[in-house]
Amino acid sequence: MDVIVVHRSNGDPDHGRISLARPSARTRSRRVRDVISENQRVRDRLLNDFQYAARESRLPERETAAIAPDLDVPASALPTANLHLPRRSLEELAQIDDVVAILPNHSVELIDPYEAKQTAVNRSELRRGVTWGIRRMGFKRLWDRTDSQGEGTTVAVIDTGVHASHPSLANKVADFVIVDPLGNQIRSRSPFDAGQHGTHVCGTIVGDPDPNGVIIGGAPGAKLIVAAALMGHPTVTTIVSAISWATLQGADIITMSFGLPRYEPKFEDLLSPLMTIHGILPVVAIGNASHGSTSTPGNVHSAFAVGALDGRNVASFSGGASLDFPGTEQHKIVKPDVVAPGASVYSCVPPIAGSPEYVYMSGTSMAAPHVAAAAAVLMSARSGAAASQIADTLRSTARHPSGAQQRPDNRWGWGEVNPLQALRRL
């Protein structure tokens, strides 16, 4: 079977201090190189120990020969190793000192929009010249007060791809890669979208106004990089490779809209290094299966999970739950972290056979890019603020309809994200 092994890593030369301040680009680049080098050393040691343990357990030689790393997967910024091995050797693997967690190489699924409508921009948004989500979150005032639209920040989108030649995304895509189910990273000169979802998400983050002048993007000055990973039959290996690629490209924020077919608490061991070692904010859609449900990785502690508003209320499709793990460090997890506009969101999509270039979609995948855009503007305006500080401030300044004493709950999380108030607090 194929598994993802999460191992220990001592690749943080500053011993966690990255969480206290946003490092310079040069410091981050050095850190990533050091982390990759250390991860490779730990991985090699782990494999040697494992193969020795397998031989000692008297497994048949034909089976120990099958225990090998997937050498085609690029060096990872995450502490992981891909292994193909006999099921009976899992016990030996789990006993290795360097092993933190073992995950089956599950398939992953795109969080499909709850609804998509191909209609022209509505009269209200046309008259105001801005989508309701961008207006509700106060982006125009945020731009005025910060004199920034996300410049100097890099937002990575792991999705179905991006239609880079779209008028609202022209010259916006700074880097693009295809990641296949085996984790191979394939370069393409022409960024494309295997569906519509990725382009719609990118439009909400960095998109320029539509032909009518309606503002659709919250951080049009941010640098956009895109991994086309959610197509075909993606796996956890695909996602690990895409996250590692985004880390190597200097992402400050990674936006994700996918889920596993089952709850996987060990995904925490994959996401936590993003914040603690690399200083990256993982913004994740919580899922569209309604109250009482969540999607992994949106339901793990380190994810900054986003639910959807349909106006003044949480949308009926928006997920959320309280998870209890007695005896663990994060013994209770309440998700989502915050909610943001996610119903009837107007953004760009690839034109197909004469279809419109802008459509309305609903889903927590439409809410997450609003939060990613807000985080990009805040990081640009407060360049010394670390990702963890941005996340904590967005939570603490969110508006909950029942008051601060009710936060967090598994419907609103900490509340409706309030970027202007977060700016004042930072």
C-alpha positions, 0 to 999 in steps of 0.5 A, spaced: 500 500 500 502 507 499 502 511 505 505 518 507 510 518 513 510 524 517 517 524 520 520 529 525 524 534 523 529 539 526 530 543 520 527 550 523 534 553 525 530 559 528 527 554 533 520 557 532 521 564 532 518 565 525 511 565 528 513 571 532 515 576 526 514 575 518 521 574 515 524 577 509 524 573 503 531 572 503 530 569 510 525 565 508 528 562 502 534 560 506 530 557 511 526 553 506 533 550 503 535 548 510 528 545 512 529 541 505 536 539 507 534 536 514 528 533 511 532 529 506 537 527 512 531 525 516 528 521 511 534 517 509 535 515 516 528 513 517 528 509 511 535 505 513 532 504 520 525 501 517 529 497 512 533 494 518 527 493 522 523 489 516 529 484 515 529 483 523 522 481 523 523 476 518 519 478 512 519 475 506 525 478 502 520 479 496 516 484 501 522 487 504 525 489 497 518 492 496 519 497 501 522 503 497 521 511 497 518 514 491 524 517 488 520 521 483 517 525 488 521 532 488 524 534 495 519 536 500 519 542 504 514 538 509 517 533 513 514 527 509 516 521 505 512 517 500 512 509 501 510 503 498 510 497 502 506 491 505 501 492 510 504 487 515 510 492 515 506 498 518 507 495 525 515 496 524 514 502 521 510 505 526 515 503 531 521 507 528 523 513 533 523 519 527 515 517 525 510 522 527 504 519 523 502 515 518 497 516 513 494 512 507 494 515 501 487 517 500 484 520 494 482 527 495 476 531 492 474 538 490 469 541 494 464 543 489 460 549 489 453 548 492 450 552 486 453 555 480 448 560 476 450 563 469 447 570 469 449 577 468 451 581 474 445 583 478 443 590 478 445 592 485 452 590 484 452 593 477 449 600 480 454 600 486 460 597 482 462 592 487 460 585 488 456 584 495 462 580 498 467 585 497 463 591 499 461 587 505 468 586 507 470 593 506 475 592 502 475 599 498 476 602 505 481 597 507 485 599 501 484 607 502 487 606 509 492 601 508 494 604 501 495 597 499 491 592 495 496 586 497 502 588 494 508 584 496 505 578 498 504 572 494 498 568 495 498 560 492 491 557 490 491 549 490 485 548 485 483 546 478 488 551 475 487 558 472 484 561 466 490 566 466 488 569 459 481 571 462 481 579 462 480 580 469 486 575 470 491 578 465 498 578 467 496 576 474 499 569 474 506 569 476 507 562 476 503 555 475 504 548 475 501 541 474 501 536 480 499 529 478 496 524 482 503 521 484 506 528 486 510 529 480 510 537 478 509 538 471 511 545 468 506 548 463 507 555 459 500 556 458 496 556 465 489 553 464 483 551 468 481 543 468 474 546 470 471 553 472 472 553 480 480 555 480 479 561 476 473 563 480 477 563 486 483 566 483 478 572 481 475 573 488 483 574 490 486 578 485 481 579 479 481 586 476 474 589 475 469 586 470 467 590 463 462 593 467 467 596 472 464 591 477 470 590 482 471 582 484 477 581 487 480 583 494 487 583 493 488 585 486 496 587 487 498 581 490 502 576 486 498 569 484 501 562 484 497 556 482 497 549 482 493 545 478 492 539 483 485 538 483 483 534 477 483 527 475 484 523 481 488 527 486 491 524 492 494 526 499 501 525 495 498 530 490 496 535 495 503 534 499 507 536 493 503 542 491 503 545 498 511 544 498 511 547 491 507 553 493 512 553 499 518 553 495 515 559 491 515 563 497 507 563 498 505 567 504 498 564 504 495 558 501 488 557 499 485 550 499 478 548 497 478 540 497 477 534 502 478 527 504 473 522 503 473 521 511 476 525 517 483 524 518 486 528 524 493 526 522 493 531 517 494 536 522 502 533 522 502 536 515 499 543 516 502 545 522 509 546 519 506 551 514 505 556 520 510 554 525 516 553 520 515 556 514 510 562 516 504 561 511 497 562 513 493 556 510 486 558 508 481 552 507 474 551 506 470 548 511 465 544 506 458 544 503 455 539 507 451 543 512 451 544 520 454 538 523 459 536 518 466 538 516 472 536 511 479 535 512 483 539 512 479 544 514 477 541 521 484 540 523 487 545 528 492 548 524 487 550 518 484 557 518 477 554 516 472 558 513 465 558 513 460 561 508 455 567 509 449 568 505 448 575 507 447 577 514 446 569 516 451 563 515 449 559 509 445 553 510 450 549 506 456 551 510 459 546 514 461 546 522 462 542 528 466 541 534 471 535 535 473 532 542 480 528 542 481 527 550 488 527 552 491 530 546 494 537 546 488 540 542 483 536 546 477 540 543 477 543 536 471 548 534 470 549 526 470 554 522 474 559 525 471 565 521 465 566 516 465 570 510 461 572 504 460 565 500 453 565 497 452 568 490 459 570 489 460 573 482 467 572 479 470 570 473 470 563 469 473 560 463 469 562 457 466 555 454 462 555 447 460 562 448 458 561 455 459 568 460 466 569 462 463 571 469 458 567 473 455 566 480 457 561 485 455 559 492 460 555 497 465 555 502 470 555 497 467 562 495 468 564 502 475 562 503 478 567 497 475 573 501 479 571 507 485 570 503 485 576 500 483 580 506 489 576 509 494 579 503 492 586 504 493 586 512 500 582 511 502 588 505 500 593 510 503 590 516 509 587 513 512 585 520 506 581 522 507 573 522 501 569 519 500 566 526 498 574 528 494 575 522 490 569 524 489 570 531 487 577 529 482 575 524 479 571 529 479 576 535 476 581 531 471 577 528 463 579 529 459 574 532 451 576 533 451 573 540 457 577 542 464 575 544 462 571 550 459 565 545 465 565 541 467 560 538 461 556 536 461 551 530 456 555 526 460 562 526 466 560 529 469 566 532 464 570 527 464 574 521 471 576 519 472 584 520 478 586 516 478 593 518 477 592 525 483 587 524 487 592 521 486 597 527 488 591 532 495 589 528 
